Amino acid sequence: MAKVEPKPMTKKEIIDHLSEKLGQPKKTAETFLNEYNDLVYKQTKKMKEFTMPGLGKWVVGKSKARKGRNPATGEEIKIPAKKVLKFRVAKAAKDASL
């Protein structure tokens, strides 16, 4: 029998889980999740980082300009420098990992 790989939770599954654990309606859990995401985006944009206690930290970083290739034509292209969002895992989360 083939081993089935587990899949990451979908947004709906996360909302269902939060709703059940908190004893709140799904609409409230969805509002919470959306507001939390908005908070992460706004604070990361404003402060260049956002700490999620016990999980890690979102940090705005930079990627350098580089050369790449168009996969369809093989033509060399320039990829410009840009801001990127990186996640640094907290020590507590690393220690709790498998």
N, CA, C and O atoms as a printed pandas DataFrame, in Angstrom:
     atom_number atom_name residue_name chain_id  residue_number  x_coord  y_coord  z_coord
0              1         N          MET        A               1    0.835   -1.167    0.000
1              2        CA          MET        A               1    0.000    0.000    0.000
2              3         C          MET        A               1    0.890    1.243    0.000
3              4         O          MET        A               1    1.862    1.308    0.753
4              5         N          ALA        A               2    0.567    2.224   -0.834
5              6        CA          ALA        A               2    1.370    3.435   -0.968
6              7         C          ALA        A               2    1.154    4.360    0.228
7              8         O          ALA        A               2    0.048    4.496    0.750
8              9         N          LYS        A               3    2.246    4.983    0.635
9             10        CA          LYS        A               3    2.182    5.920    1.756
10            11         C          LYS        A               3    1.606    7.247    1.253
11            12         O          LYS        A               3    2.062    7.783    0.242
12            13         N          VAL        A               4    0.616    7.764    1.952
13            14        CA          VAL        A               4   -0.017    9.026    1.559
14            15         C          VAL        A               4    0.673   10.164    2.304
15            16         O          VAL        A               4    0.737   10.163    3.533
16            17         N          GLU        A               5    1.183   11.127    1.559
17            18        CA          GLU        A               5    1.850   12.283    2.159
18            19         C          GLU        A               5    0.801   13.237    2.718
19            20         O          GLU        A               5   -0.191   13.519    2.046
20            21         N          PRO        A               6    1.001   13.738    3.933
21            22        CA          PRO        A               6    0.060   14.717    4.486
22            23         C          PRO        A               6    0.171   16.042    3.731
23            24         O          PRO        A               6    1.244   16.409    3.252
24            25         N          LYS        A               7   -0.944   16.747    3.634
25            26        CA          LYS        A               7   -0.970   18.025    2.932
26            27         C          LYS        A               7   -1.087   19.154    3.953
27            28         O          LYS        A               7   -1.670   18.970    5.021
28            29         N          PRO        A               8   -0.534   20.319    3.624
29            30        CA          PRO        A               8   -0.680   21.465    4.525
30            31         C          PRO        A               8   -2.157   21.839    4.672
31            32         O          PRO        A               8   -2.961   21.620    3.766
32            33         N          MET        A               9   -2.494   22.406    5.825
33            34        CA          MET        A               9   -3.878   22.819    6.063
34            35         C          MET        A               9   -4.246   23.968    5.130
35            36         O          MET        A               9   -3.425   24.840    4.848
36            37         N          THR        A              10   -5.473   23.956    4.662
37            38        CA          THR        A              10   -5.986   25.060    3.860
38            39         C          THR        A              10   -6.494   26.143    4.804
39            40         O          THR        A              10   -6.625   25.919    6.008
40            41         N          LYS        A              11   -6.775   27.306    4.255
41            42        CA          LYS        A              11   -7.309   28.401    5.071
42            43         C          LYS        A              11   -8.621   27.965    5.727
43            44         O          LYS        A              11   -8.854   28.254    6.900
44            45         N          LYS        A              12   -9.468   27.278    4.978
45            46        CA          LYS        A              12  -10.752   26.813    5.511
46            47         C          LYS        A              12  -10.534   25.852    6.677
47            48         O          LYS        A              12  -11.231   25.935    7.688
48            49         N          GLU        A              13   -9.576   24.946    6.545
49            50        CA          GLU        A              13   -9.281   23.994    7.619
50            51         C          GLU        A              13   -8.753   24.700    8.867
51            52         O          GLU        A              13   -9.079   24.311    9.988
52            53         N          ILE        A              14   -7.935   25.742    8.669
53            54        CA          ILE        A              14   -7.425   26.512    9.802
54            55         C          ILE        A              14   -8.580   27.222   10.503
55            56         O          ILE        A              14   -8.652   27.231   11.732
56            57         N          ILE        A              15   -9.479   27.815    9.727
57            58        CA          ILE        A              15  -10.645   28.503   10.294
58            59         C          ILE        A              15  -11.521   27.518   11.053
59            60         O          ILE        A              15  -11.975   27.822   12.157
60            61         N          ASP        A              16  -11.765   26.349   10.484
61            62        CA          ASP        A              16  -12.568   25.319   11.162
62            63         C          ASP        A              16  -11.916   24.912   12.484
63            64         O          ASP        A              16  -12.600   24.766   13.498
64            65         N          HIS        A              17  -10.600   24.728   12.472
65            66        CA          HIS        A              17   -9.872   24.325   13.673
66            67         C          HIS        A              17   -9.966   25.406   14.759
67            68         O          HIS        A              17  -10.268   25.110   15.914
68            69         N          LEU        A              18   -9.703   26.669   14.371
69            70        CA          LEU        A              18   -9.786   27.769   15.333
70            71         C          LEU        A              18  -11.188   27.891   15.911
71            72         O          LEU        A              18  -11.360   28.096   17.112
72            73         N          SER        A              19  -12.186   27.765   15.047
73            74        CA          SER        A              19  -13.580   27.877   15.474
74            75         C          SER        A              19  -13.907   26.819   16.519
75            76         O          SER        A              19  -14.537   27.108   17.536
76            77         N          GLU        A              20  -13.479   25.609   16.260
77            78        CA          GLU        A              20  -13.756   24.497   17.177
78            79         C          GLU        A              20  -13.002   24.670   18.500
79            80         O          GLU        A              20  -13.589   24.514   19.571
80            81         N          LYS        A              21  -11.711   24.991   18.431
81            82        CA          LYS        A              21  -10.887   25.120   19.641
82            83         C          LYS        A              21  -11.320   26.288   20.520
83            84         O          LYS        A              21  -11.276   26.198   21.747
84            85         N          LEU        A              22  -11.740   27.390   19.886
85            86        CA          LEU        A              22  -12.109   28.588   20.647
86            87         C          LEU        A              22  -13.588   28.637   21.003
87            88         O          LEU        A              22  -14.017   29.490   21.780
88            89         N          GLY        A              23  -14.369   27.717   20.429
89            90        CA          GLY        A              23  -15.800   27.720   20.697
90            91         C          GLY        A              23  -16.488   28.952   20.133
91            92         O          GLY        A              23  -17.463   29.448   20.697
92            93         N          GLN        A              24  -15.971   29.435   19.018
93            94        CA          GLN        A              24  -16.514   30.635   18.373
94            95         C          GLN        A              24  -17.059   30.273   16.994
95            96         O          GLN        A              24  -16.664   29.260   16.416
96            97         N          PRO        A              25  -17.964   31.096   16.467
97            98        CA          PRO        A              25  -18.462   30.842   15.103
98            99         C          PRO        A              25  -17.318   30.927   14.084
99           100         O          PRO        A              25  -16.314   31.602   14.310
100          101         N          LYS        A              26  -17.493   30.239   12.979
101          102        CA          LYS        A              26  -16.468   30.242   11.928
102          103         C          LYS        A              26  -16.211   31.653   11.416
103          104         O          LYS        A              26  -15.075   31.987   11.078
104          105         N          LYS        A              27  -17.236   32.479   11.354
105          106        CA          LYS        A              27  -17.090   33.855   10.880
106          107         C          LYS        A              27  -16.130   34.629   11.794
107          108         O          LYS        A              27  -15.310   35.409   11.311
108          109         N          THR        A              28  -16.231   34.419   13.094
109          110        CA          THR        A              28  -15.342   35.081   14.055
110          111         C          THR        A              28  -13.906   34.589   13.870
111          112         O          THR        A              28  -12.969   35.387   13.893
112          113         N          ALA        A              29  -13.733   33.291   13.688
113          114        CA          ALA        A              29  -12.400   32.721   13.473
114          115         C          ALA        A              29  -11.797   33.260   12.177
115          116         O          ALA        A              29  -10.604   33.557   12.123
116          117         N          GLU        A              30  -12.619   33.387   11.133
117          118        CA          GLU        A              30  -12.137   33.916    9.853
118          119         C          GLU        A              30  -11.731   35.380   10.005
119          120         O          GLU        A              30  -10.697   35.793    9.481
120          121         N          THR        A              31  -12.536   36.162   10.716
121          122        CA          THR        A              31  -12.220   37.569   10.955
122          123         C          THR        A              31  -10.902   37.685   11.713
123          124         O          THR        A              31  -10.057   38.512   11.371
124          125         N          PHE        A              32  -10.725   36.852   12.750
125          126        CA          PHE        A              32   -9.481   36.854   13.521
126          127         C          PHE        A              32   -8.283   36.566   12.622
127          128         O          PHE        A              32   -7.287   37.287   12.660
128          129         N          LEU        A              33   -8.380   35.515   11.816
129          130        CA          LEU        A              33   -7.271   35.126   10.944
130          131         C          LEU        A              33   -6.940   36.238    9.948
131          132         O          LEU        A              33   -5.769   36.548    9.730
132          133         N          ASN        A              34   -7.962   36.833    9.350
133          134        CA          ASN        A              34   -7.744   37.913    8.379
134          135         C          ASN        A              34   -7.119   39.139    9.044
135          136         O          ASN        A              34   -6.209   39.753    8.487
136          137         N          GLU        A              35   -7.602   39.492   10.226
137          138        CA          GLU        A              35   -7.045   40.640   10.958
138          139         C          GLU        A              35   -5.603   40.387   11.371
139          140         O          GLU        A              35   -4.769   41.291   11.315
140          141         N          TYR        A              36   -5.307   39.160   11.785
141          142        CA          TYR        A              36   -3.941   38.818   12.174
142          143         C          TYR        A              36   -3.008   38.939   10.971
143          144         O          TYR        A              36   -1.910   39.483   11.083
144          145         N          ASN        A              37   -3.449   38.433    9.826
145          146        CA          ASN        A              37   -2.649   38.555    8.600
146          147         C          ASN        A              37   -2.418   40.018    8.244
147          148         O          ASN        A              37   -1.300   40.406    7.905
148          149         N          ASP        A              38   -3.472   40.835    8.321
149          150        CA          ASP        A              38   -3.343   42.268    8.022
150          151         C          ASP        A              38   -2.350   42.928    8.969
151          152         O          ASP        A              38   -1.543   43.755    8.545
152          153         N          LEU        A              39   -2.405   42.565   10.252
153          154        CA          LEU        A              39   -1.481   43.116   11.240
154          155         C          LEU        A              39   -0.037   42.769   10.884
155          156         O          LEU        A              39    0.846   43.624   10.950
156          157         N          VAL        A              40    0.198   41.523   10.509
157          158        CA          VAL        A              40    1.551   41.102   10.111
158          159         C          VAL        A              40    2.022   41.936    8.922
159          160         O          VAL        A              40    3.147   42.437    8.934
160          161         N          TYR        A              41    1.184   42.094    7.892
161          162        CA          TYR        A              41    1.560   42.848    6.692
162          163         C          TYR        A              41    1.862   44.304    7.031
163          164         O          TYR        A              41    2.888   44.842    6.615
164          165         N          LYS        A              42    0.967   44.941    7.786
165          166        CA          LYS        A              42    1.131   46.363    8.104
166          167         C          LYS        A              42    2.360   46.614    8.964
167          168         O          LYS        A              42    3.132   47.534    8.693
168          169         N          GLN        A              43    2.544   45.795   10.006
169          170        CA          GLN        A              43    3.684   45.992   10.892
170          171         C          GLN        A              43    5.009   45.676   10.197
171          172         O          GLN        A              43    6.013   46.344   10.445
172          173         N          THR        A              44    5.016   44.677    9.342
173          174        CA          THR        A              44    6.233   44.333    8.614
174          175         C          THR        A              44    6.596   45.459    7.656
175          176         O          THR        A              44    7.770   45.796    7.497
176          177         N          LYS        A              45    5.592   46.031    7.024
177          178        CA          LYS        A              45    5.845   47.137    6.100
178          179         C          LYS        A              45    6.342   48.364    6.859
179          180         O          LYS        A              45    7.259   49.051    6.409
180          181         N          LYS        A              46    5.734   48.636    8.011
181          182        CA          LYS        A              46    6.058   49.820    8.809
182          183         C          LYS        A              46    7.380   49.679    9.563
183          184         O          LYS        A              46    8.217   50.581    9.527
184          185         N          MET        A              47    7.566   48.547   10.246
185          186        CA          MET        A              47    8.714   48.365   11.140
186          187         C          MET        A              47    9.822   47.493   10.538
187          188         O          MET        A              47   10.887   47.349   11.139
188          189         N          LYS        A              48    9.585   46.922    9.382
189          190        CA          LYS        A              48   10.536   46.036    8.688
190          191         C          LYS        A              48   10.692   44.679    9.365
191          192         O          LYS        A              48   11.535   43.877    8.964
192          193         N          GLU        A              49    9.874   44.417   10.398
193          194        CA          GLU        A              49    9.875   43.088   11.026
194          195         C          GLU        A              49    8.610   42.928   11.864
195          196         O          GLU        A              49    7.981   43.907   12.265
196          197         N          PHE        A              50    8.256   41.673   12.117
197          198        CA          PHE        A              50    7.108   41.361   12.972
198          199         C          PHE        A              50    7.421   40.060   13.699
199          200         O          PHE        A              50    7.692   39.036   13.072
200          201         N          THR        A              51    7.383   40.110   15.024
201          202        CA          THR        A              51    7.697   38.931   15.828
202          203         C          THR        A              51    6.423   38.192   16.192
203          204         O          THR        A              51    5.461   38.788   16.678
204          205         N          MET        A              52    6.425   36.900   15.954
205          206        CA          MET        A              52    5.340   36.020   16.358
206          207         C          MET        A              52    5.893   35.213   17.533
207          208         O          MET        A              52    6.593   34.222   17.325
208          209         N          PRO        A              53    5.582   35.629   18.780
209          210        CA          PRO        A              53    6.179   34.996   19.958
210          211         C          PRO        A              53    6.056   33.469   19.936
211          212         O          PRO        A              53    4.977   32.912   19.734
212          213         N          GLY        A              54    7.191   32.823   20.149
213          214        CA          GLY        A              54    7.233   31.369   20.187
214          215         C          GLY        A              54    7.336   30.701   18.825
215          216         O          GLY        A              54    7.615   29.504   18.745
216          217         N          LEU        A              55    7.115   31.460   17.745
217          218        CA          LEU        A              55    7.198   30.886   16.398
218          219         C          LEU        A              55    8.395   31.403   15.620
219          220         O          LEU        A              55    9.190   30.625   15.093
220          221         N          GLY        A              56    8.519   32.727   15.553
221          222        CA          GLY        A              56    9.620   33.300   14.797
222          223         C          GLY        A              56    9.366   34.746   14.457
223          224         O          GLY        A              56    8.534   35.415   15.070
224          225         N          LYS        A              57   10.101   35.217   13.466
225          226        CA          LYS        A              57   10.043   36.624   13.114
226          227         C          LYS        A              57   10.001   36.784   11.596
227          228         O          LYS        A              57   10.789   36.166   10.880
228          229         N          TRP        A              58    9.081   37.612   11.108
229          230        CA          TRP        A              58    9.045   38.012    9.713
230          231         C          TRP        A              58    9.960   39.208    9.575
231          232         O          TRP        A              58    9.856   40.153   10.356
232          233         N          VAL        A              59   10.861   39.191    8.595
233          234        CA          VAL        A              59   11.823   40.261    8.395
234          235         C          VAL        A              59   11.866   40.629    6.913
235          236         O          VAL        A              59   11.865   39.759    6.041
236          237         N          VAL        A              60   11.904   41.943    6.645
237          238        CA          VAL        A              60   12.048   42.402    5.263
238          239         C          VAL        A              60   13.525   42.385    4.915
239          240         O          VAL        A              60   14.344   42.969    5.626
240          241         N          GLY        A              61   13.860   41.726    3.839
241          242        CA          GLY        A              61   15.243   41.656    3.380
242          243         C          GLY        A              61   15.337   42.143    1.945
243          244         O          GLY        A              61   14.350   42.598    1.367
244          245         N          LYS        A              62   16.507   42.047    1.386
245          246        CA          LYS        A              62   16.728   42.470    0.002
246          247         C          LYS        A              62   17.348   41.326   -0.780
247          248         O          LYS        A              62   18.184   40.583   -0.264
248          249         N          SER        A              63   16.929   41.195   -2.028
249          250        CA          SER        A              63   17.598   40.244   -2.914
250          251         C          SER        A              63   18.402   41.064   -3.911
251          252         O          SER        A              63   17.965   42.135   -4.332
252          253         N          LYS        A              64   19.544   40.581   -4.281
253          254        CA          LYS        A              64   20.405   41.293   -5.224
254          255         C          LYS        A              64   19.902   41.099   -6.646
255          256         O          LYS        A              64   19.217   40.121   -6.948
256          257         N          ALA        A              65   20.250   42.037   -7.511
257          258        CA          ALA        A              65   19.963   41.876   -8.931
258          259         C          ALA        A              65   20.805   40.705   -9.435
259          260         O          ALA        A              65   21.931   40.494   -8.986
260          261         N          ARG        A              66   20.246   39.959  -10.362
261          262        CA          ARG        A              66   20.977   38.798  -10.864
262          263         C          ARG        A              66   20.566   38.493  -12.292
263          264         O          ARG        A              66   19.620   39.077  -12.821
264          265         N          LYS        A              67   21.282   37.580  -12.901
265          266        CA          LYS        A              67   20.951   37.149  -14.258
266          267         C          LYS        A              67   20.168   35.852  -14.176
267          268         O          LYS        A              67   20.428   35.010  -13.316
268          269         N          GLY        A              68   19.215   35.698  -15.071
269          270        CA          GLY        A              68   18.426   34.491  -15.147
270          271         C          GLY        A              68   18.236   34.092  -16.595
271          272         O          GLY        A              68   18.787   34.722  -17.498
272          273         N          ARG        A              69   17.465   33.058  -16.813
273          274        CA          ARG        A              69   17.186   32.603  -18.187
274          275         C          ARG        A              69   15.695   32.444  -18.377
275          276         O          ARG        A              69   14.990   31.951  -17.496
276          277         N          ASN        A              70   15.222   32.866  -19.536
277          278        CA          ASN        A              70   13.841   32.634  -19.927
278          279         C          ASN        A              70   13.741   31.143  -20.252
279          280         O          ASN        A              70   14.411   30.678  -21.174
280          281         N          PRO        A              71   12.919   30.380  -19.518
281          282        CA          PRO        A              71   12.880   28.936  -19.755
282          283         C          PRO        A              71   12.327   28.556  -21.128
283          284         O          PRO        A              71   12.648   27.489  -21.653
284          285         N          ALA        A              72   11.506   29.418  -21.704
285          286        CA          ALA        A              72   10.916   29.099  -23.013
286          287         C          ALA        A              72   11.927   29.282  -24.146
287          288         O          ALA        A              72   11.985   28.474  -25.073
288          289         N          THR        A              73   12.729   30.359  -24.063
289          290        CA          THR        A              73   13.635   30.673  -25.170
290          291         C          THR        A              73   15.097   30.436  -24.834
291          292         O          THR        A              73   15.930   30.344  -25.736
292          293         N          GLY        A              74   15.423   30.335  -23.552
293          294        CA          GLY        A              74   16.811   30.187  -23.147
294          295         C          GLY        A              74   17.554   31.514  -23.134
295          296         O          GLY        A              74   18.743   31.558  -22.816
296          297         N          GLU        A              75   16.858   32.600  -23.478
297          298        CA          GLU        A              75   17.466   33.925  -23.522
298          299         C          GLU        A              75   17.828   34.389  -22.106
299          300         O          GLU        A              75   17.064   34.186  -21.162
300          301         N          GLU        A              76   19.000   35.012  -21.975
301          302        CA          GLU        A              76   19.432   35.526  -20.683
302          303         C          GLU        A              76   18.673   36.821  -20.380
303          304         O          GLU        A              76   18.530   37.685  -21.244
304          305         N          ILE        A              77   18.192   36.940  -19.143
305          306        CA          ILE        A              77   17.448   38.137  -18.752
306          307         C          ILE        A              77   18.017   38.673  -17.435
307          308         O          ILE        A              77   18.672   37.948  -16.686
308          309         N          LYS        A              78   17.753   39.954  -17.171
309          310        CA          LYS        A              78   18.172   40.572  -15.922
310          311         C          LYS        A              78   17.004   40.533  -14.953
311          312         O          LYS        A              78   15.893   40.943  -15.291
312          313         N          ILE        A              79   17.255   40.043  -13.758
313          314        CA          ILE        A              79   16.241   40.026  -12.705
314          315         C          ILE        A              79   16.619   41.137  -11.737
315          316         O          ILE        A              79   17.689   41.083  -11.131
316          317         N          PRO        A              80   15.756   42.153  -11.577
317          318        CA          PRO        A              80   16.118   43.298  -10.738
318          319         C          PRO        A              80   16.139   42.963   -9.251
319          320         O          PRO        A              80   15.531   41.990   -8.807
320          321         N          ALA        A              81   16.856   43.796   -8.491
321          322        CA          ALA        A              81   16.871   43.665   -7.030
322          323         C          ALA        A              81   15.473   43.989   -6.509
323          324         O          ALA        A              81   14.753   44.787   -7.109
324          325         N          LYS        A              82   15.092   43.373   -5.398
325          326        CA          LYS        A              82   13.768   43.648   -4.835
326          327         C          LYS        A              82   13.756   43.332   -3.349
327          328         O          LYS        A              82   14.666   42.691   -2.822
328          329         N          LYS        A              83   12.700   43.798   -2.684
329          330        CA          LYS        A              83   12.499   43.476   -1.275
330          331         C          LYS        A              83   11.838   42.102   -1.193
331          332         O          LYS        A              83   10.978   41.762   -2.005
332          333         N          VAL        A              84   12.253   41.325   -0.203
333          334        CA          VAL        A              84   11.667   40.005   -0.003
334          335         C          VAL        A              84   11.301   39.853    1.472
335          336         O          VAL        A              84   11.920   40.471    2.338
336          337         N          LEU        A              85   10.316   39.048    1.745
337          338        CA          LEU        A              85    9.884   38.785    3.105
338          339         C          LEU        A              85   10.449   37.433    3.522
339          340         O          LEU        A              85   10.217   36.424    2.856
340          341         N          LYS        A              86   11.191   37.416    4.626
341          342        CA          LYS        A              86   11.831   36.190    5.111
342          343         C          LYS        A              86   11.281   35.850    6.486
343          344         O          LYS        A              86   10.895   36.735    7.250
344          345         N          PHE        A              87   11.248   34.564    6.790
345          346        CA          PHE        A              87   10.797   34.113    8.105
346          347         C          PHE        A              87   11.947   33.425    8.811
347          348         O          PHE        A              87   12.548   32.488    8.287
348          349         N          ARG        A              88   12.246   33.906   10.012
349          350        CA          ARG        A              88   13.296   33.298   10.834
350          351         C          ARG        A              88   12.625   32.560   11.988
351          352         O          ARG        A              88   11.908   33.160   12.789
352          353         N          VAL        A              89   12.859   31.284   12.063
353          354        CA          VAL        A              89   12.219   30.431   13.073
354          355         C          VAL        A              89   12.848   30.680   14.428
355          356         O          VAL        A              89   14.070   30.754   14.551
356          357         N          ALA        A              90   12.001   30.808   15.455
357          358        CA          ALA        A              90   12.457   31.017   16.833
358          359         C          ALA        A              90   13.074   29.733   17.383
359          360         O          ALA        A              90   12.745   28.631   16.943
360          361         N          LYS        A              91   13.975   29.896   18.354
361          362        CA          LYS        A              91   14.626   28.738   18.970
362          363         C          LYS        A              91   13.590   27.796   19.599
363          364         O          LYS        A              91   13.720   26.576   19.508
364          365         N          ALA        A              92   12.567   28.366   20.234
365          366        CA          ALA        A              92   11.529   27.536   20.860
366          367         C          ALA        A              92   10.823   26.669   19.826
367          368         O          ALA        A              92   10.498   25.514   20.102
368          369         N          ALA        A              93   10.584   27.218   18.637
369          370        CA          ALA        A              93    9.936   26.447   17.577
370          371         C          ALA        A              93   10.874   25.365   17.043
371          372         O          ALA        A              93   10.437   24.256   16.738
372          373         N          LYS        A              94   12.143   25.683   16.933
373          374        CA          LYS        A              94   13.119   24.677   16.489
374          375         C          LYS        A              94   13.191   23.527   17.479
375          376         O          LYS        A              94   13.226   22.358   17.093
376          377         N          ASP        A              95   13.214   23.877   18.764
377          378        CA          ASP        A              95   13.307   22.859   19.809
378          379         C          ASP        A              95   12.052   21.981   19.852
379          380         O          ASP        A              95   12.133   20.803   20.201
380          381         N          ALA        A              96   10.909   22.541   19.504
381          382        CA          ALA        A              96    9.651   21.806   19.536
382          383         C          ALA        A              96    9.445   20.964   18.282
383          384         O          ALA        A              96    8.566   20.103   18.255
384          385         N          SER        A              97   10.247   21.205   17.238
385          386        CA          SER        A              97   10.117   20.482   15.983
386          387         C          SER        A              97   10.509   19.027   16.140
387          388         O          SER        A              97   11.169   18.637   17.103
388          389         N          LEU        A              98   10.087   18.241   15.173
389          390        CA          LEU        A              98   10.441   16.813   15.202
390          391         C          LEU        A              98   11.880   16.628   14.925
391          392         O          LEU        A              98   12.364   15.496   14.906
